[in-house]
Amino acid sequence: MPKYKVYLNEHIDEDALNTLQKYATVTNNLDELKDIDAMIIRAEKVSRSMIEESKKLKVIGKHGIGYDSIDIGAAKEHDVKVVYTPEANVQSVSELIIALMTNVVRNISLSFEKGKKGENKSIAPKELMGYQLNNKTLGLIGAGKIGLNTSKIAKHGFDMKIVVYDPFVTEQQCSQVGIEKVDRLEDLMMIADFVSVSVPLTKDTKHLINERALRFMKPHAVLINTSRGGVIDEKALYTFLAEKKLFAAASDVFEHEPPTSKNPLLSLDNFVATPHIGANTAEAMKLMGSTVVKEVITVLEGKTPNYRVV
């Protein structure tokens, strides 16, 4: 008989689920919150009321990096540990950043959509002319694991120059990996040909990329967001793209997900949207699943987890 009960309402890797079921009975019934010892979540939000209702709750496991969907304050107050998987999807998200950069700068999705409508009247049409990545400047907003891994791919794969804006890293840390730090966001926006956003959503980063920040970008520049939708002011971005003040943008994350045709950004030819697929690879899913299950079981067994938020 399993020792614990775990709330899980979303798909995780099958091997990870099998491991979890050796230790715990798994339920997706919210009516059983009062009896659960742990929660494992992906996109689902964990509210204060859910935490308060779960009288036996010891740990919440976040299947991923961003934990803004969890009421961390309530978890602290009720002595509930929160664990996550900060390294499991680094390569997956980094590769998507590069893919989105290449997609929008070479008009790949737009070329395909025009082809389906019979609108490509010649080979290499002038209106689909793009840019190369090599020898361009990639500006990273956030120098965490994903940002640094992306910089490695861009630098060694495309000969790109890397600049970073991150108040939490030092110039020495940046120079050790061959990237340049700037002290002001506007400096990065002016320098970069490509800007990639990789920061958590907090009160300080909400609409960090707003109308003022976008005004500093070059007209041929490209903006990529794989962090959280709220970091970018979508209305401001729409205006800049619609008025051709930016070459293009792509986002894997939105304030309201998944993105639908109701989002004005999706009506633009110079914008590419994906439905939060940054970590959606077989390899990342397997690693995130195994990591979050291991971390949750570690806490339930009274041991110290490797990746604890609180």
Secondary structure by P-SEA (a helix, b strand, c coil): cccbbbbbcccccaaaaaaaaacccccccccccccccccccccccccaaaaaacccccbbbbccccccccaaaaaaaacbbbbbbccccaaaaaaaaaaaaaaaaaaaaaaaaaaaacccccccccccbbbbcccbbbbbccccaaaaaaaaaaaaacbbbbbbbcccccaaaaaaabbbbbccaaaaaacccbbbbbccccccccccccaaaaaaccccbbbbbcccccccaaaaaaaaaaaccccccccccccccccccccccccccccccccccccccaaaaaaaaaaaaaaaaaaaaccccccccc
